Amino acid sequence: MSKLAKIKLLIVEDDPMVVDISKEFIKEAPDFQVIGTAKNGTEAVEQTRELEPDIILLDNCLPDFNGIKVIEKIRAFNKKVDFIMVTAVKDVPVVQECFRLGIRDYLIKPFLKQRLLQALHNYKCFRDTLNQPEISQSDLDRLSASTGNNDDYPQKGFSQITEKKIIEILKEKKQGVTSDDIAAEVGVSTVSARRYLKLLQDKNMVGYDLIYGKQGRPTYIYYMIKDN
């Protein structure tokens, strides 16, 4: 992704406070840009037609019709847009139906800032993986498994030697490193480095901070979490 091509995000939420909180959180996700908001399903459909977002943060409880209906209506004319559900609904049949419709993640309100940022980070990694001339079977295995939160997926297509080397680098560089730094030292692509870092995040071994440079674009700095 070029520096200018941010991921376009639409927020569909009828609670103004949740909209404001979400916007503040998303400011810490440098690759995303909020291009609009909608307070009901009808507006969500209209805004999607007009603005063509890449990803929609979608509440399931809306004044006119629910989020599942929103997905179905939007899918009728735009099959490329992705969805992250952000809702208080915990009913298993609803969650199952949302994943059957192809959502990328499901966040239950009230949600933590770090959880939303993680969902966005995961989505960016998903897009990066597909933004290549070719894709391997191991890439497809990880994409498929990550949708279902399968705990076994990290073992597919990952090298334990590479993982161990990355851990050693992170332990040595206590000030933190970027994915580019990891890629250069280990000898893998930046996309692969991000996948390994994501694996270590899922194991609660690695965290990250955002550092803002002179041009205002923050950089992800990864570090080992204590006690690992």
NUKEPA-987967 format. One line per field, with one value per atom (N, C-alpha, C): atom name; chain; residue number from 1; z, y, x. Coordinates in pm, whole numbers, plus 50000, padded with zeros to 5 digits. Each point is the difference from the previous one (the first is absolute). Layout:
atom [CA, ...]
chain [A, ...]
n [NUM, ...]
Z [Z, ...]
Y [Y, ...]
X [X, ...]
% end
This chain:
atom [N, CA, C, N, CA, C, N, CA, C, N, CA, C, N, CA, C, N, CA, C, N, CA, C, N, CA, C, N, CA, C, N, CA, C, N, CA, C, N, CA, C, N, CA, C, N, CA, C, N, CA, C, N, CA, C, N, CA, C, N, CA, C, N, CA, C, N, CA, C, N, CA, C, N, CA, C, N, CA, C, N, CA, C, N, CA, C, N, CA, C, N, CA, C, N, CA, C, N, CA, C, N, CA, C, N, CA, C, N, CA, C, N, CA, C, N, CA, C, N, CA, C, N, CA, C, N, CA, C, N, CA, C, N, CA, C, N, CA, C, N, CA, C, N, CA, C, N, CA, C, N, CA, C, N, CA, C, N, CA, C, N, CA, C, N, CA, C, N, CA, C, N, CA, C, N, CA, C, N, CA, C, N, CA, C, N, CA, C, N, CA, C, N, CA, C, N, CA, C, N, CA, C, N, CA, C, N, CA, C, N, CA, C, N, CA, C, N, CA, C, N, CA, C, N, CA, C, N, CA, C, N, CA, C, N, CA, C, N, CA, C, N, CA, C, N, CA, C, N, CA, C, N, CA, C, N, CA, C, N, CA, C, N, CA, C, N, CA, C, N, CA, C, N, CA, C, N, CA, C, N, CA, C, N, CA, C, N, CA, C, N, CA, C, N, CA, C, N, CA, C, N, CA, C, N, CA, C, N, CA, C, N, CA, C, N, CA, C, N, CA, C, N, CA, C, N, CA, C, N, CA, C, N, CA, C, N, CA, C, N, CA, C, N, CA, C, N, CA, C, N, CA, C, N, CA, C, N, CA, C, N, CA, C, N, CA, C, N, CA, C, N, CA, C, N, CA, C, N, CA, C, N, CA, C, N, CA, C, N, CA, C, N, CA, C, N, CA, C, N, CA, C, N, CA, C, N, CA, C, N, CA, C, N, CA, C, N, CA, C, N, CA, C, N, CA, C, N, CA, C, N, CA, C, N, CA, C, N, CA, C, N, CA, C, N, CA, C, N, CA, C, N, CA, C, N, CA, C, N, CA, C, N, CA, C, N, CA, C, N, CA, C, N, CA, C, N, CA, C, N, CA, C, N, CA, C, N, CA, C, N, CA, C, N, CA, C, N, CA, C, N, CA, C, N, CA, C, N, CA, C, N, CA, C, N, CA, C, N, CA, C, N, CA, C, N, CA, C, N, CA, C, N, CA, C, N, CA, C, N, CA, C, N, CA, C, N, CA, C, N, CA, C, N, CA, C, N, CA, C, N, CA, C, N, CA, C, N, CA, C, N, CA, C, N, CA, C, N, CA, C, N, CA, C, N, CA, C, N, CA, C, N, CA, C, N, CA, C, N, CA, C, N, CA, C, N, CA, C, N, CA, C, N, CA, C, N, CA, C, N, CA, C, N, CA, C, N, CA, C, N, CA, C, N, CA, C, N, CA, C, N, CA, C, N, CA, C, N, CA, C, N, CA, C, N, CA, C, N, CA, C, N, CA, C, N, CA, C, N, CA, C, N, CA, C, N, CA, C, N, CA, C, N, CA, C, N, CA, C, N, CA, C, N, CA, C, N, CA, C, N, CA, C, N, CA, C, N, CA, C, N, CA, C, N, CA, C, N, CA, C, N, CA, C, N, CA, C, N, CA, C, N, CA, C, N, CA, C, N, CA, C, N, CA, C, N, CA, C, N, CA, C, N, CA, C, N, CA, C, N, CA, C, N, CA, C, N, CA, C, N, CA, C, N, CA, C, N, CA, C, N, CA, C, N, CA, C, N, CA, C, N, CA, C, N, CA, C]
chain [A, A, A, A, A, A, A, A, A, A, A, A, A, A, A, A, A, A, A, A, A, A, A, A, A, A, A, A, A, A, A, A, A, A, A, A, A, A, A, A, A, A, A, A, A, A, A, A, A, A, A, A, A, A, A, A, A, A, A, A, A, A, A, A, A, A, A, A, A, A, A, A, A, A, A, A, A, A, A, A, A, A, A, A, A, A, A, A, A, A, A, A, A, A, A, A, A, A, A, A, A, A, A, A, A, A, A, A, A, A, A, A, A, A, A, A, A, A, A, A, A, A, A, A, A, A, A, A, A, A, A, A, A, A, A, A, A, A, A, A, A, A, A, A, A, A, A, A, A, A, A, A, A, A, A, A, A, A, A, A, A, A, A, A, A, A, A, A, A, A, A, A, A, A, A, A, A, A, A, A, A, A, A, A, A, A, A, A, A, A, A, A, A, A, A, A, A, A, A, A, A, A, A, A, A, A, A, A, A, A, A, A, A, A, A, A, A, A, A, A, A, A, A, A, A, A, A, A, A, A, A, A, A, A, A, A, A, A, A, A, A, A, A, A, A, A, A, A, A, A, A, A, A, A, A, A, A, A, A, A, A, A, A, A, A, A, A, A, A, A, A, A, A, A, A, A, A, A, A, A, A, A, A, A, A, A, A, A, A, A, A, A, A, A, A, A, A, A, A, A, A, A, A, A, A, A, A, A, A, A, A, A, A, A, A, A, A, A, A, A, A, A, A, A, A, A, A, A, A, A, A, A, A, A, A, A, A, A, A, A, A, A, A, A, A, A, A, A, A, A, A, A, A, A, A, A, A, A, A, A, A, A, A, A, A, A, A, A, A, A, A, A, A, A, A, A, A, A, A, A, A, A, A, A, A, A, A, A, A, A, A, A, A, A, A, A, A, A, A, A, A, A, A, A, A, A, A, A, A, A, A, A, A, A, A, A, A, A, A, A, A, A, A, A, A, A, A, A, A, A, A, A, A, A, A, A, A, A, A, A, A, A, A, A, A, A, A, A, A, A, A, A, A, A, A, A, A, A, A, A, A, A, A, A, A, A, A, A, A, A, A, A, A, A, A, A, A, A, A, A, A, A, A, A, A, A, A, A, A, A, A, A, A, A, A, A, A, A, A, A, A, A, A, A, A, A, A, A, A, A, A, A, A, A, A, A, A, A, A, A, A, A, A, A, A, A, A, A, A, A, A, A, A, A, A, A, A, A, A, A, A, A, A, A, A, A, A, A, A, A, A, A, A, A, A, A, A, A, A, A, A, A, A, A, A, A, A, A, A, A, A, A, A, A, A, A, A, A, A, A, A, A, A, A, A, A, A, A, A, A, A, A, A, A, A, A, A, A, A, A, A, A, A, A, A, A, A, A, A, A, A, A, A, A, A, A, A, A, A, A, A, A, A, A, A, A, A, A, A, A, A, A, A, A, A, A, A, A, A, A, A, A, A, A, A, A, A, A, A, A, A, A, A, A, A, A, A, A, A, A, A, A, A, A, A, A, A, A, A, A, A, A, A, A, A, A, A, A, A, A, A, A, A, A]
n [1, 1, 1, 2, 2, 2, 3, 3, 3, 4, 4, 4, 5, 5, 5, 6, 6, 6, 7, 7, 7, 8, 8, 8, 9, 9, 9, 10, 10, 10, 11, 11, 11, 12, 12, 12, 13, 13, 13, 14, 14, 14, 15, 15, 15, 16, 16, 16, 17, 17, 17, 18, 18, 18, 19, 19, 19, 20, 20, 20, 21, 21, 21, 22, 22, 22, 23, 23, 23, 24, 24, 24, 25, 25, 25, 26, 26, 26, 27, 27, 27, 28, 28, 28, 29, 29, 29, 30, 30, 30, 31, 31, 31, 32, 32, 32, 33, 33, 33, 34, 34, 34, 35, 35, 35, 36, 36, 36, 37, 37, 37, 38, 38, 38, 39, 39, 39, 40, 40, 40, 41, 41, 41, 42, 42, 42, 43, 43, 43, 44, 44, 44, 45, 45, 45, 46, 46, 46, 47, 47, 47, 48, 48, 48, 49, 49, 49, 50, 50, 50, 51, 51, 51, 52, 52, 52, 53, 53, 53, 54, 54, 54, 55, 55, 55, 56, 56, 56, 57, 57, 57, 58, 58, 58, 59, 59, 59, 60, 60, 60, 61, 61, 61, 62, 62, 62, 63, 63, 63, 64, 64, 64, 65, 65, 65, 66, 66, 66, 67, 67, 67, 68, 68, 68, 69, 69, 69, 70, 70, 70, 71, 71, 71, 72, 72, 72, 73, 73, 73, 74, 74, 74, 75, 75, 75, 76, 76, 76, 77, 77, 77, 78, 78, 78, 79, 79, 79, 80, 80, 80, 81, 81, 81, 82, 82, 82, 83, 83, 83, 84, 84, 84, 85, 85, 85, 86, 86, 86, 87, 87, 87, 88, 88, 88, 89, 89, 89, 90, 90, 90, 91, 91, 91, 92, 92, 92, 93, 93, 93, 94, 94, 94, 95, 95, 95, 96, 96, 96, 97, 97, 97, 98, 98, 98, 99, 99, 99, 100, 100, 100, 101, 101, 101, 102, 102, 102, 103, 103, 103, 104, 104, 104, 105, 105, 105, 106, 106, 106, 107, 107, 107, 108, 108, 108, 109, 109, 109, 110, 110, 110, 111, 111, 111, 112, 112, 112, 113, 113, 113, 114, 114, 114, 115, 115, 115, 116, 116, 116, 117, 117, 117, 118, 118, 118, 119, 119, 119, 120, 120, 120, 121, 121, 121, 122, 122, 122, 123, 123, 123, 124, 124, 124, 125, 125, 125, 126, 126, 126, 127, 127, 127, 128, 128, 128, 129, 129, 129, 130, 130, 130, 131, 131, 131, 132, 132, 132, 133, 133, 133, 134, 134, 134, 135, 135, 135, 136, 136, 136, 137, 137, 137, 138, 138, 138, 139, 139, 139, 140, 140, 140, 141, 141, 141, 142, 142, 142, 143, 143, 143, 144, 144, 144, 145, 145, 145, 146, 146, 146, 147, 147, 147, 148, 148, 148, 149, 149, 149, 150, 150, 150, 151, 151, 151, 152, 152, 152, 153, 153, 153, 154, 154, 154, 155, 155, 155, 156, 156, 156, 157, 157, 157, 158, 158, 158, 159, 159, 159, 160, 160, 160, 161, 161, 161, 162, 162, 162, 163, 163, 163, 164, 164, 164, 165, 165, 165, 166, 166, 166, 167, 167, 167, 168, 168, 168, 169, 169, 169, 170, 170, 170, 171, 171, 171, 172, 172, 172, 173, 173, 173, 174, 174, 174, 175, 175, 175, 176, 176, 176, 177, 177, 177, 178, 178, 178, 179, 179, 179, 180, 180, 180, 181, 181, 181, 182, 182, 182, 183, 183, 183, 184, 184, 184, 185, 185, 185, 186, 186, 186, 187, 187, 187, 188, 188, 188, 189, 189, 189, 190, 190, 190, 191, 191, 191, 192, 192, 192, 193, 193, 193, 194, 194, 194, 195, 195, 195, 196, 196, 196, 197, 197, 197, 198, 198, 198, 199, 199, 199, 200, 200, 200, 201, 201, 201, 202, 202, 202, 203, 203, 203, 204, 204, 204, 205, 205, 205, 206, 206, 206, 207, 207, 207, 208, 208, 208, 209, 209, 209, 210, 210, 210, 211, 211, 211, 212, 212, 212, 213, 213, 213, 214, 214, 214, 215, 215, 215, 216, 216, 216, 217, 217, 217, 218, 218, 218, 219, 219, 219, 220, 220, 220, 221, 221, 221, 222, 222, 222, 223, 223, 223, 224, 224, 224, 225, 225, 225, 226, 226, 226, 227, 227, 227, 228, 228, 228]
Z [50000, 50000, 50000, 49912, 49997, 50121, 50026, 50117, 49992, 49877, 49983, 50001, 49976, 49986, 50134, 50073, 50128, 49978, 50097, 49995, 50041, 49913, 50022, 50091, 50108, 50103, 50022, 50004, 50028, 50134, 50087, 50129, 49991, 50033, 50002, 50144, 50065, 50144, 50033, 50077, 50032, 50129, 50076, 50125, 49973, 50007, 49970, 50088, 50124, 50090, 49951, 49956, 49948, 49872, 49918, 49877, 50034, 50096, 50039, 50059, 50085, 50060, 49892, 49908, 49892, 49916, 49969, 49921, 50071, 50131, 50077, 49998, 50018, 49998, 49864, 49894, 49864, 49962, 50067, 49974, 50027, 50083, 50031, 49904, 49898, 49894, 49874, 49976, 49896, 49858, 49977, 49863, 49967, 50094, 49980, 50001, 49920, 49995, 50009, 50099, 50012, 49893, 49905, 49888, 50017, 50104, 50021, 50116, 50040, 50105, 49956, 50052, 49972, 50130, 50025, 50127, 49988, 49878, 49981, 49875, 49978, 49888, 49865, 49987, 49872, 49963, 50098, 49974, 49969, 50066, 49976, 49854, 49947, 49860, 49907, 50029, 49917, 50003, 50121, 50015, 49930, 50005, 49933, 49849, 49945, 49856, 49963, 50083, 49968, 50027, 50114, 50045, 49968, 49975, 49967, 50103, 50125, 50103, 49976, 50059, 49996, 50113, 50116, 50119, 50074, 50057, 50074, 50143, 50098, 50140, 50019, 50030, 49992, 50130, 50052, 50115, 49948, 50077, 49957, 50041, 50102, 50051, 49947, 49891, 49937, 49999, 49989, 50013, 49895, 49876, 49894, 49974, 49979, 49987, 50050, 50028, 50069, 49908, 50063, 49925, 49900, 50034, 49906, 49871, 50014, 49881, 49922, 50073, 49934, 49912, 50056, 49923, 49875, 50015, 49886, 49892, 50041, 49902, 49928, 50075, 49938, 49911, 50042, 49919, 49864, 49993, 49875, 49889, 50039, 49898, 50018, 50114, 50024, 50077, 49930, 50063, 50052, 49978, 50039, 50141, 50048, 50131, 50110, 50103, 50115, 50122, 50099, 50118, 50128, 50101, 50137, 50085, 50064, 50085, 50134, 50044, 50131, 50066, 50088, 50049, 50139, 50068, 50132, 49991, 49880, 49981, 50023, 50091, 50034, 49958, 49940, 49963, 49898, 50031, 49913, 49858, 49979, 49862, 49919, 50066, 49930, 49961, 50095, 49972, 49886, 50004, 49895, 49864, 49995, 49873, 49946, 50089, 49957, 49935, 50061, 49942, 49871, 49992, 49874, 49886, 50036, 49900, 49968, 50069, 49962, 50073, 50122, 50073, 50037, 50021, 50033, 50150, 50083, 50146, 50068, 50129, 50078, 50137, 50030, 50128, 50080, 50127, 50088, 50085, 50000, 50082, 50147, 50090, 49975, 49963, 49899, 49952, 50041, 50014, 50036, 49876, 50018, 49888, 49935, 50081, 49945, 49917, 50039, 49923, 49863, 49994, 49870, 49913, 50060, 49925, 49949, 50081, 49957, 49882, 50005, 49889, 49871, 50011, 49882, 49951, 50093, 49963, 49928, 50051, 49936, 49859, 49986, 49868, 49902, 50047, 49912, 49955, 50092, 49965, 49898, 50016, 49905, 49861, 49992, 49870, 49941, 50086, 49952, 49940, 50065, 49952, 49860, 49977, 49870, 49896, 50043, 49907, 49945, 49946, 49944, 49865, 49910, 49870, 50012, 50097, 50022, 50150, 50033, 50141, 50018, 50112, 50025, 50076, 50004, 50075, 50148, 50053, 50142, 50029, 49905, 50017, 50009, 49909, 49999, 50126, 50048, 50124, 50116, 50006, 50112, 49989, 49877, 49982, 50038, 49957, 50030, 50149, 50063, 50142, 50087, 49961, 50084, 50010, 49898, 50005, 50108, 50020, 50102, 50132, 50013, 50125, 50042, 49904, 50027, 50064, 50121, 50072, 49933, 49910, 49937, 49879, 49950, 49874, 50004, 50111, 49993, 49965, 50023, 49972, 49851, 49921, 49858, 49923, 49935, 49915, 50072, 50130, 50077, 50036, 49999, 50038, 50146, 50080, 50141, 50014, 49905, 50005, 49979, 49901, 49974, 50118, 50056, 50117, 50116, 50023, 50110, 49977, 49875, 49969, 50025, 49963, 50022, 50150, 50077, 50146, 50057, 49952, 50047, 49968, 49881, 49961, 50090, 50025, 50084, 50144, 50050, 50136, 50007, 49893, 49997, 49986, 49917, 49973, 50087, 50124, 50096, 49969, 49919, 49963, 49896, 49942, 49900, 49858, 49909, 49860, 49909, 49876, 49901, 49925, 49927, 49918, 49890, 49951, 49901, 50059, 50127, 50068, 50011, 50042, 50014, 49866, 49896, 49867, 49953, 50022, 49956, 50075, 50132, 50081, 49979, 49979, 49987, 49856, 49905, 49859, 49941, 50045, 49945, 49951, 49931, 49954, 50118, 49982, 50107, 50031, 49896, 50021, 50086, 49972, 50081, 50143, 50016, 50135, 50079, 49935, 50068, 50041, 49918, 50034, 50124, 50006, 50119, 50123, 49985, 50113, 50044, 49904, 50033, 50077, 49957, 50072, 50144, 50022, 50135, 50081, 49934, 50070, 50047, 49914, 50037, 50119, 50016, 50114, 50123, 49988, 50109, 50036, 49900, 50022, 49954, 49907, 49939, 50005, 50029, 49993, 49903, 49982, 49912, 50046, 49967, 50023, 49867, 49999, 49881, 50026, 49914, 50011, 49883, 50032, 49895, 49956, 49869, 49944, 49962, 49933, 49963, 49904, 49913, 49902, 50054, 50125, 50063, 49981, 49920, 49980, 50103, 50087, 50104, 49945, 50075, 49966, 50112, 49962, 50099, 50054, 50133, 50066, 50086, 49967, 50069, 50111, 50109, 50113, 50070, 50072, 50078, 50126, 50029, 50124, 50114, 50113, 50115, 50039, 50064, 50046, 49886, 49880, 49890, 49971]
Y [49881, 50119, 50124, 50096, 50123, 50084, 50099, 50083, 50079, 50026, 50082, 49918, 49871, 49916, 49943, 50075, 49951, 49911, 49916, 49913, 50083, 50006, 50084, 49928, 50068, 49937, 50080, 49931, 50060, 49946, 50091, 49960, 50004, 49889, 49993, 49975, 50104, 49996, 50112, 49968, 50102, 50075, 49958, 50068, 50097, 50132, 50098, 49984, 49958, 49983, 49888, 49890, 49888, 50041, 50080, 50050, 50081, 50092, 50086, 49918, 49904, 49915, 49920, 49944, 49921, 50085, 50122, 50090, 50030, 50023, 50029, 49879, 49882, 49879, 49981, 50022, 49975, 50097, 50114, 50093, 49934, 49896, 49930, 49886, 49985, 49900, 50078, 50024, 50093, 49962, 49874, 49957, 50012, 50051, 50009, 50145, 50029, 50133, 49987, 50065, 50001, 50094, 49946, 50082, 50037, 49946, 50035, 49923, 50044, 49931, 49990, 49898, 49982, 49958, 50054, 49972, 49896, 49949, 49894, 49919, 49894, 49912, 50066, 50082, 50068, 50090, 50078, 50086, 49917, 49886, 49914, 49956, 49960, 49957, 50117, 50117, 50118, 50044, 50003, 50043, 49902, 49872, 49901, 50020, 50028, 50028, 50123, 50103, 50128, 50001, 49945, 50014, 49880, 49885, 49877, 49969, 49976, 49966, 49863, 49978, 49868, 49912, 50062, 49927, 50081, 49930, 50066, 49947, 50092, 49964, 50007, 49888, 49991, 49952, 50080, 49958, 49914, 49901, 49917, 50058, 50085, 50056, 50143, 50013, 50130, 50033, 50128, 50040, 49941, 49983, 49955, 49849, 49948, 49856, 49961, 49872, 49957, 49992, 49981, 49997, 49886, 49885, 49888, 50039, 50071, 50046, 50102, 50083, 50097, 49927, 49897, 49923, 49941, 49941, 49938, 50102, 50117, 50105, 50051, 50020, 50052, 49894, 49875, 49893, 49988, 50046, 49991, 50087, 50107, 50087, 50020, 49961, 50016, 49879, 49911, 49877, 50013, 50118, 50017, 50056, 50075, 50063, 49894, 50023, 49910, 50062, 49916, 50044, 49952, 50088, 49962, 50036, 49902, 50027, 50057, 50107, 50060, 50019, 49909, 49996, 49940, 50026, 49942, 49862, 49960, 49873, 49883, 49910, 49884, 49868, 50006, 49878, 49919, 49874, 49915, 49990, 49983, 49993, 50126, 50116, 50125, 50001, 49960, 49996, 49903, 49883, 49901, 50054, 50066, 50054, 50107, 50082, 50105, 49939, 49897, 49936, 49926, 49947, 49936, 50102, 50124, 50107, 50058, 49950, 50037, 50117, 50031, 50111, 49964, 50102, 49978, 49985, 50059, 49991, 50038, 49967, 50028, 50051, 50127, 50062, 50023, 49961, 50017, 50126, 50086, 50121, 49964, 50076, 50105, 49937, 50056, 49942, 50086, 49937, 50071, 50060, 50110, 50063, 49903, 49927, 49909, 49891, 49958, 49895, 50051, 50123, 50058, 50019, 50052, 50019, 49867, 49895, 49868, 49951, 50024, 49959, 50071, 50129, 50076, 49954, 49973, 49951, 49866, 49912, 49870, 50018, 50096, 50022, 50053, 50087, 50051, 49885, 49912, 49884, 49912, 49985, 49924, 50062, 50131, 50069, 49990, 50015, 49990, 49862, 49898, 49864, 49981, 50059, 49985, 50099, 50097, 50101, 49956, 49878, 49943, 49936, 49989, 49938, 49855, 49927, 49861, 49976, 49891, 49967, 49850, 49964, 49860, 49930, 49868, 49923, 50034, 50020, 50033, 50135, 50096, 50129, 49979, 49919, 49974, 49927, 49908, 49929, 50097, 50095, 50096, 50092, 50045, 50088, 49928, 49877, 49922, 49974, 49962, 49965, 50122, 50114, 50119, 50049, 49975, 50038, 49924, 49875, 49918, 50000, 50080, 50005, 49861, 49924, 49865, 50010, 49948, 50012, 49923, 49906, 49919, 50069, 50108, 50057, 50050, 50054, 50052, 49895, 49872, 49897, 49970, 50046, 49969, 50104, 49953, 50089, 50088, 49985, 50080, 49915, 50064, 49934, 50031, 49896, 50020, 50065, 49972, 50061, 50150, 50041, 50143, 50068, 49933, 50056, 50019, 49901, 50008, 50115, 50018, 50107, 50137, 50014, 50126, 50029, 49896, 50016, 50047, 49941, 50039, 50147, 50044, 50139, 50094, 49963, 50084, 50007, 49889, 50001, 50084, 49998, 50076, 50149, 50036, 50141, 50044, 50027, 50032, 50130, 50086, 50126, 49980, 49878, 49970, 50009, 49934, 49998, 50008, 50040, 50002, 49867, 49977, 49879, 50003, 50119, 50012, 49956, 50040, 49959, 49848, 49940, 49854, 49933, 50050, 49942, 50003, 50114, 50016, 49906, 49988, 49918, 49850, 49962, 49857, 49952, 50093, 49962, 49952, 50062, 49967, 50129, 49989, 50119, 50070, 50129, 50074, 49939, 49954, 49935, 49876, 49919, 49880, 50036, 50105, 50045, 50038, 50070, 50039, 49878, 49896, 49879, 49933, 49995, 49941, 50084, 50132, 50089, 49984, 49982, 49976, 49868, 49898, 49872, 50018, 50076, 50023, 50086, 50091, 50078, 49908, 49908, 49907, 49913, 49978, 49922, 50088, 50129, 50097, 50013, 49986, 50015, 50136, 50061, 50125, 50105, 50124, 50114, 50102, 50109, 50104, 50138, 50100, 50140, 50073, 50117, 50085, 50119, 50021, 50112, 50095, 50127, 50098, 50070, 49997, 50064, 50144, 50059, 50141, 50028, 49905, 50019, 49964, 49961, 49973, 49860, 49916, 49862, 49909, 49938, 49915, 49870, 49944, 49873, 49900, 49875, 49894, 49957, 50009, 49954, 49879, 49886, 49875, 49971, 49942, 49970, 49873, 49936, 49881, 50042, 49932, 50024, 49932, 50067, 49946, 49863, 49923, 49863, 49898, 50042, 49904, 49976]
X [50084, 49916, 50087, 49966, 50077, 49968, 50086, 49980, 49870, 49952, 49881, 49872, 50009, 49881, 49958, 49919, 49950, 49878, 49972, 49884, 49878, 49901, 49882, 49900, 49961, 49916, 49873, 49888, 49869, 49950, 49952, 49944, 49848, 49935, 49853, 49958, 49950, 49972, 49902, 49893, 49900, 50029, 50100, 50037, 50115, 49976, 50105, 50123, 49982, 50114, 50091, 49941, 50079, 50072, 49933, 50063, 50125, 49985, 50113, 50114, 49967, 50103, 50073, 49922, 50061, 50093, 49959, 50084, 50131, 49993, 50121, 50094, 49944, 50082, 50065, 49924, 50048, 50112, 50007, 50111, 50135, 50000, 50124, 50029, 49915, 50023, 50036, 50127, 50044, 49964, 49968, 49970, 49851, 49921, 49856, 49953, 49898, 49940, 49849, 49940, 49854, 49946, 49925, 49950, 49853, 49935, 49861, 49939, 49881, 49924, 49854, 49933, 49858, 49932, 49881, 49932, 49889, 49978, 49901, 50035, 49923, 50029, 49983, 49896, 49976, 50117, 50047, 50116, 50124, 50014, 50116, 50006, 49885, 49993, 50032, 49941, 50022, 50147, 50058, 50140, 50095, 49966, 50085, 49998, 49883, 49990, 50081, 49992, 50063, 50150, 50042, 50139, 50089, 49939, 50074, 50109, 49962, 50099, 50062, 50116, 50063, 49948, 49976, 49959, 49894, 49901, 49893, 49997, 50007, 49974, 49850, 49938, 49854, 49938, 49906, 49920, 49885, 49959, 49888, 49866, 49998, 49874, 49983, 49926, 49979, 49851, 49963, 49860, 49906, 50047, 49909, 50008, 50121, 50017, 50138, 50018, 50122, 50121, 50116, 50124, 50009, 49941, 50000, 49929, 49889, 49927, 50083, 50074, 50088, 50102, 50062, 50099, 49936, 49882, 49932, 49967, 49952, 49965, 50124, 50109, 50123, 50063, 49997, 50057, 49930, 49874, 49925, 50061, 50073, 50059, 50150, 50056, 50143, 50051, 50068, 50048, 50142, 50063, 50140, 50017, 49901, 50013, 50002, 50081, 50009, 49932, 49971, 49928, 50067, 49999, 50033, 49879, 49940, 49884, 50048, 49934, 50027, 49864, 49963, 49863, 49992, 49888, 49978, 49934, 49962, 49930, 50095, 49961, 50083, 49936, 49883, 49928, 50080, 50022, 50081, 49945, 49868, 49949, 50032, 49998, 50034, 50147, 50085, 50144, 50028, 49937, 50020, 49958, 49885, 49951, 50093, 50054, 50093, 50124, 50055, 50119, 49966, 49878, 49959, 49995, 49969, 49993, 50138, 50103, 50137, 50060, 49952, 50061, 50144, 50082, 50141, 50024, 49914, 50019, 49869, 49991, 49878, 50043, 49969, 50034, 49873, 50003, 49884, 50019, 49899, 50003, 49981, 50061, 50100, 50134, 50065, 50125, 50119, 50114, 50123, 50064, 50069, 50070, 50096, 50077, 50100, 49935, 49879, 49931, 49958, 49952, 49964, 50124, 50107, 50124, 50054, 49985, 50046, 49918, 49868, 49914, 50039, 50030, 50042, 50136, 50090, 50133, 49989, 49915, 49979, 49945, 49908, 49941, 50103, 50087, 50106, 50091, 50035, 50083, 49929, 49869, 49918, 50009, 49986, 50008, 50141, 50100, 50139, 50028, 49946, 50022, 49941, 49883, 49933, 50050, 50079, 50052, 50136, 50003, 50121, 49967, 50099, 49973, 49953, 50057, 49963, 49986, 49930, 49981, 50025, 50060, 50034, 49887, 50007, 49901, 50006, 50121, 50013, 49936, 50011, 49933, 49849, 49947, 49856, 49955, 50083, 49967, 49987, 50093, 49997, 49880, 49970, 49884, 49872, 49986, 49880, 49987, 50109, 49996, 49980, 50056, 49989, 49857, 49917, 49860, 49926, 50040, 49934, 50071, 50106, 50078, 50047, 50050, 50049, 50137, 50015, 50126, 50113, 49966, 50103, 50063, 49939, 50047, 50142, 50053, 50135, 50105, 49968, 50100, 50010, 49901, 49999, 50081, 50107, 50077, 50100, 50014, 50096, 50122, 50114, 50125, 50031, 50016, 50034, 50137, 50089, 50134, 49989, 49919, 49981, 49932, 49900, 49931, 50097, 50084, 50097, 50098, 50043, 50094, 49937, 49872, 49930, 49987, 49970, 49990, 50133, 50110, 50133, 50029, 49961, 50021, 49920, 49874, 49914, 50053, 50051, 50056, 50126, 50078, 50124, 49975, 49905, 49972, 49882, 50029, 49894, 49928, 50062, 49937, 49890, 49995, 49898, 50054, 49932, 50042, 49877, 50022, 49893, 49997, 49893, 49993, 50106, 50035, 50107, 50134, 50024, 50124, 50007, 49889, 49995, 50026, 49933, 50014, 50145, 50067, 50139, 50094, 49979, 50091, 49979, 49874, 49969, 50016, 49981, 50009, 49870, 49888, 49869, 49936, 49887, 49929, 49934, 49969, 49932, 49865, 49929, 49869, 50016, 50103, 50024, 50036, 50081, 50037, 49875, 49907, 49876, 49919, 50002, 49925, 50058, 50132, 50064, 49971, 50005, 49971, 49855, 49910, 49859, 49986, 50073, 50000, 50042, 50106, 50051, 49905, 49928, 49897, 49888, 49959, 49894, 50038, 50131, 50050, 50024, 49963, 50022, 50148, 50086, 50143, 50051, 49929, 50046, 49890, 50040, 49910, 50056, 49928, 50053, 49954, 50082, 49967, 50000, 49939, 50002, 50089, 50100, 50092, 49976, 49976, 49971, 50128, 50025, 50119, 49975, 50098, 49992, 49885, 49968, 49895, 49862, 49994, 49871, 49947, 50068, 49954, 50065, 49920, 50057, 50056, 50093, 50064, 49972, 49972, 49981, 50136, 50017, 50122, 49964, 50057, 49968, 50101, 49953, 50087, 49950, 50092, 49964, 49925, 49892, 49927, 50077, 50008, 50074, 49946, 50088, 49970, 49999, 50048, 50012, 50147]
% end
